[in-house]
Amino acid sequence: MARKLKLYILNLQDIFHIFKIVPFRDFYSFFFTFYLQDRQKLIRIGIRPLNYKRVCIRRGSIIDRDVIKYVFYNQYHMPLSPLRPEAFILDLGSNIGLTLLHFKETYPHSNVLGYEMDKSNFEVALSNTRGLEGCSLYNLAVWKESAIVKYDADDYEDAFSVIAASDNSELGKTSIKAAEAVTIDSIIEHHKLTKIDYLKMDIEGAEKDILLGTPCEWLSIVQQLNIEIHDHNFCNEITKFLEDRGFRCSKDRVHSCLVRATREKLDHAADDKLFD
């Protein structure tokens, strides 16, 4: 509850930023979240940067409101350099699908593939992206190996991280959920990808296990990366890791643990047919 109140206050402090995102007629729906009943019921909020398209959020979720702010105002998920019009975008950690919508609004001819671990987030994301051409979404975690993983789906958190198999501290909690996990290699193989113009990774700590625990040969077909690092001590290490593999890296000026990386040339030729 303390986290929910903090986010609510922060959104109130950012009211002028919110006004740039949400039309005045939806201000009440945006800010009033303290419902005692039907907290999971979906409501719709208009979004200025989406040409006033109305997106679905959960009625009692301050977290969903915060996601609206950091997607459409902060825009941490966007690439460092513009993408080609027909870009292929891989969005790992799609939450309620707002990043997918923003990618398609910015690059309407792109192909976007999203992965979201949490079932509740995934269902909201499906509502937000239904009928969106060139966009596919999967209810799967992304991990260092294909397996069934566990995570704590506490709805006061804005994102969920995989619980290590050796961690027994969360045993017995009713909010512990299980999800099927896949590797980035298996995603590439399944969709027969030969080029990824942009890979956005916001997977709550799993990035460290993936980058340090797997060969990462898939990096050879990636043009740009956007990785949110959840272990502050890992930022410099991941930057060096990517630079050693031919990327130029920079950290976001505001979000110090957001690393953007780009390279001028791919190691493999692009294939126009990106989907099976």
C-alpha positions as CSV (number, residue, x, y, z in Angstrom):
1,M,0.0,0.0,0.0
2,A,2.9,2.4,0.8
3,R,4.2,2.0,-2.8
4,K,0.7,2.6,-4.2
5,L,0.4,5.9,-2.2
6,K,3.9,7.0,-3.3
7,L,3.1,6.5,-6.9
8,Y,-0.2,8.3,-6.5
9,I,1.5,11.3,-5.0
10,L,4.2,11.3,-7.7
11,N,1.6,11.3,-10.4
12,L,-0.1,14.3,-8.7
13,Q,3.2,16.1,-8.6
14,D,3.5,15.4,-12.3
15,I,0.0,16.7,-13.1
16,F,1.2,19.0,-15.9
17,H,3.1,16.1,-17.5
18,I,0.0,14.0,-17.2
19,F,-2.0,16.7,-18.9
20,K,0.3,16.3,-22.0
21,I,-0.7,12.7,-22.1
22,V,-4.3,12.4,-20.9
23,P,-7.2,14.7,-22.1
24,F,-8.9,16.7,-19.4
25,R,-12.2,14.7,-19.7
26,D,-10.3,11.6,-18.5
27,F,-8.5,13.3,-15.5
28,Y,-10.9,11.9,-12.9
29,S,-10.6,8.4,-14.3
30,F,-6.9,8.6,-14.3
31,F,-6.3,9.9,-10.8
32,F,-9.1,8.2,-8.9
33,T,-7.9,4.7,-8.2
34,F,-9.1,4.0,-4.6
35,Y,-12.0,1.6,-5.5
36,L,-13.0,-1.0,-2.9
37,Q,-14.8,-3.2,-5.5
38,D,-14.1,-4.3,-9.0
39,R,-10.5,-3.1,-8.9
40,Q,-9.6,-5.4,-11.8
41,K,-12.4,-4.1,-14.1
42,L,-11.1,-2.5,-17.2
43,I,-11.7,1.2,-17.9
44,R,-10.5,3.3,-20.9
45,I,-8.3,6.3,-20.8
46,G,-7.7,8.6,-23.9
47,I,-4.0,9.1,-24.8
48,R,-3.0,12.3,-26.7
49,P,0.2,10.8,-28.2
50,L,-1.9,8.0,-29.7
51,N,-4.2,10.5,-31.5
52,Y,-6.6,10.1,-28.5
53,K,-6.9,6.4,-28.9
54,R,-8.4,5.0,-25.7
55,V,-6.4,2.3,-23.9
56,C,-7.5,-0.2,-21.3
57,I,-6.2,-0.1,-17.7
58,R,-7.4,-1.7,-14.5
59,R,-9.9,0.4,-12.6
60,G,-8.1,0.3,-9.2
61,S,-4.4,0.1,-10.4
62,I,-2.2,3.0,-9.8
63,I,0.6,0.9,-11.4
64,D,-1.2,1.0,-14.7
65,R,-1.4,4.8,-14.5
66,D,2.3,5.0,-13.7
67,V,3.0,2.9,-16.8
68,I,1.0,5.4,-18.9
69,K,3.2,8.2,-17.6
70,Y,6.6,6.5,-18.2
71,V,5.6,5.2,-21.6
72,F,4.1,8.3,-23.1
73,Y,5.9,11.1,-21.2
74,N,9.3,9.6,-20.2
75,Q,9.4,7.3,-23.3
76,Y,12.3,5.3,-21.9
77,H,11.5,2.5,-24.2
78,M,12.2,4.3,-27.5
79,P,15.3,3.7,-29.6
80,L,18.3,6.0,-29.6
81,S,18.3,6.3,-33.4
82,P,15.3,6.3,-35.7
83,L,14.3,2.9,-37.1
84,R,13.5,2.1,-40.7
85,P,9.8,2.2,-41.5
86,E,9.4,-1.6,-41.9
87,A,11.5,-2.4,-38.7
88,F,11.2,-5.6,-36.8
89,I,10.8,-4.8,-33.0
90,L,11.1,-7.4,-30.2
91,D,9.6,-6.2,-27.0
92,L,10.6,-8.3,-24.0
93,G,8.5,-7.3,-21.0
94,S,5.4,-5.7,-22.6
95,N,3.4,-5.1,-19.4
96,I,-0.1,-4.0,-20.4
97,G,0.9,-3.4,-24.1
98,L,1.4,0.4,-24.1
99,T,4.9,0.1,-25.5
100,L,3.6,-2.0,-28.3
101,L,0.9,0.6,-29.1
102,H,3.5,3.4,-29.1
103,F,5.9,1.5,-31.3
104,K,3.1,0.9,-33.9
105,E,2.0,4.6,-33.7
106,T,5.6,5.7,-34.3
107,Y,6.4,3.0,-36.9
108,P,3.0,2.0,-38.4
109,H,4.6,-0.4,-41.0
110,S,6.8,-2.2,-38.4
111,N,6.4,-5.8,-37.2
112,V,6.2,-5.9,-33.4
113,L,6.5,-9.0,-31.3
114,G,5.8,-8.8,-27.5
115,Y,6.4,-11.1,-24.6
116,E,4.8,-10.7,-21.2
117,M,5.2,-13.1,-18.2
118,D,2.2,-12.1,-16.0
119,K,-1.2,-13.4,-17.1
120,S,-3.1,-10.4,-15.8
121,N,-0.9,-7.9,-17.6
122,F,-1.0,-10.1,-20.7
123,E,-4.8,-10.0,-20.8
124,V,-4.9,-6.2,-20.5
125,A,-2.2,-6.0,-23.2
126,L,-4.4,-8.3,-25.4
127,S,-7.3,-5.8,-25.0
128,N,-5.0,-2.9,-25.9
129,T,-3.5,-4.5,-29.0
130,R,-6.5,-6.5,-30.4
131,G,-6.8,-6.0,-34.1
132,L,-3.5,-4.2,-34.3
133,E,-2.0,-5.3,-37.6
134,G,1.7,-6.4,-37.5
135,C,1.6,-7.0,-33.7
136,S,1.7,-10.3,-31.9
137,L,1.8,-11.0,-28.2
138,Y,2.8,-14.0,-26.1
139,N,2.1,-14.8,-22.4
140,L,5.6,-16.2,-21.8
141,A,8.5,-15.2,-19.6
142,V,12.0,-14.7,-21.1
143,W,14.7,-16.5,-19.2
144,K,18.1,-18.1,-19.6
145,E,16.5,-21.5,-20.3
146,S,13.2,-22.9,-21.4
147,A,11.5,-23.9,-18.1
148,I,8.6,-23.3,-15.8
149,V,9.5,-20.3,-13.6
150,K,7.9,-18.7,-10.5
151,Y,7.4,-15.0,-9.7
152,D,5.6,-13.0,-7.1
153,A,2.5,-11.4,-8.7
154,D,1.9,-8.8,-5.9
155,D,-0.3,-6.2,-7.5
156,Y,1.3,-3.4,-5.6
157,E,4.5,-3.9,-7.7
158,D,4.9,-2.4,-11.1
159,A,6.7,-5.4,-12.5
160,F,7.5,-9.0,-11.6
161,S,10.8,-10.8,-11.4
162,V,11.6,-14.5,-11.7
163,I,12.3,-16.1,-8.3
164,A,15.5,-18.1,-8.3
165,A,15.0,-21.9,-7.8
166,S,17.2,-21.7,-4.7
167,D,15.2,-18.9,-3.1
168,N,12.8,-20.3,-0.5
169,S,11.9,-17.0,1.2
170,E,8.7,-16.6,-0.8
171,L,7.3,-20.0,-0.2
172,G,3.7,-20.1,1.0
173,K,2.7,-16.7,-0.3
174,T,-0.6,-16.7,-2.2
175,S,0.7,-14.3,-4.8
176,I,3.3,-16.7,-6.1
177,K,2.5,-17.6,-9.7
178,A,4.1,-19.9,-12.3
179,A,4.8,-19.1,-16.0
180,E,6.3,-20.9,-18.9
181,A,9.7,-19.3,-19.9
182,V,11.5,-19.3,-23.3
183,T,14.9,-18.2,-24.4
184,I,15.7,-15.5,-26.9
185,D,17.3,-18.2,-29.1
186,S,14.0,-20.1,-29.1
187,I,12.0,-17.0,-30.0
188,I,14.4,-16.4,-33.0
189,E,14.1,-20.0,-34.1
190,H,10.3,-20.1,-33.7
191,H,9.8,-17.0,-35.8
192,K,12.7,-17.7,-38.2
193,L,14.1,-14.3,-37.5
194,T,17.2,-13.1,-39.4
195,K,17.2,-9.5,-38.3
196,I,16.0,-7.6,-35.3
197,D,16.1,-3.8,-35.8
198,Y,15.3,-3.1,-32.2
199,L,15.2,-5.2,-29.1
200,K,13.7,-3.6,-25.9
201,M,14.4,-5.6,-22.7
202,D,12.6,-4.8,-19.4
203,I,12.5,-8.2,-17.7
204,E,13.2,-7.2,-14.1
205,G,16.6,-8.7,-13.4
206,A,16.5,-11.6,-15.8
207,E,18.7,-9.6,-18.2
208,K,21.7,-10.4,-16.0
209,D,21.1,-14.1,-16.1
210,I,20.5,-14.1,-19.8
211,L,23.6,-12.0,-20.7
212,L,26.0,-13.7,-18.3
213,G,24.5,-17.2,-18.4
214,T,24.0,-17.8,-22.2
215,P,26.2,-17.5,-25.3
216,C,24.1,-14.6,-26.6
217,E,24.8,-15.4,-30.2
218,W,21.5,-13.7,-31.0
219,L,23.2,-10.4,-30.6
220,S,24.7,-10.7,-34.0
221,I,21.3,-10.0,-35.7
222,V,20.4,-7.1,-33.5
223,Q,20.8,-3.5,-34.7
224,Q,19.7,-1.6,-31.5
225,L,19.1,-2.5,-27.9
226,N,17.3,-0.9,-25.0
227,I,18.0,-2.7,-21.7
228,E,16.7,-1.6,-18.3
229,I,19.3,-2.9,-15.7
230,H,17.8,-3.9,-12.4
231,D,21.1,-4.5,-10.6
232,H,22.8,-1.1,-10.4
233,N,26.2,-2.8,-9.9
234,F,25.8,-4.5,-13.3
235,C,25.5,-1.4,-15.5
236,N,29.1,-0.9,-16.2
237,E,29.6,-4.6,-16.8
238,I,26.8,-4.9,-19.3
239,T,28.0,-1.8,-21.1
240,K,31.5,-3.4,-21.6
241,F,29.8,-6.7,-22.5
242,L,27.9,-5.0,-25.4
243,E,30.8,-2.8,-26.5
244,D,33.0,-5.9,-26.8
245,R,30.4,-7.2,-29.2
246,G,30.4,-4.2,-31.5
247,F,27.8,-1.9,-29.9
248,R,28.1,1.8,-29.0
249,C,26.5,2.3,-25.6
250,S,25.0,5.2,-23.8
251,K,23.1,5.6,-20.5
252,D,19.9,7.6,-20.2
253,R,20.5,11.0,-18.6
254,V,17.6,10.6,-16.2
255,H,17.2,6.9,-15.9
256,S,20.8,6.0,-15.0
257,C,20.2,2.2,-15.3
258,L,18.8,2.3,-18.8
259,V,21.4,1.3,-21.4
260,R,20.9,2.0,-25.1
261,A,23.2,0.4,-27.6
262,T,23.4,0.6,-31.3
263,R,25.7,-0.5,-34.1
264,E,26.2,0.6,-37.7
265,K,26.3,-2.8,-39.4
266,L,24.8,-6.2,-38.9
267,D,26.8,-9.4,-39.1
268,H,24.1,-11.2,-41.2
269,A,22.1,-10.0,-44.2
270,A,18.5,-9.1,-43.5
271,D,15.7,-11.3,-44.8
272,D,12.5,-9.5,-45.8
273,K,10.3,-12.4,-44.5
274,L,10.4,-11.9,-40.8
275,F,7.5,-14.1,-39.8
276,D,6.8,-17.7,-40.4
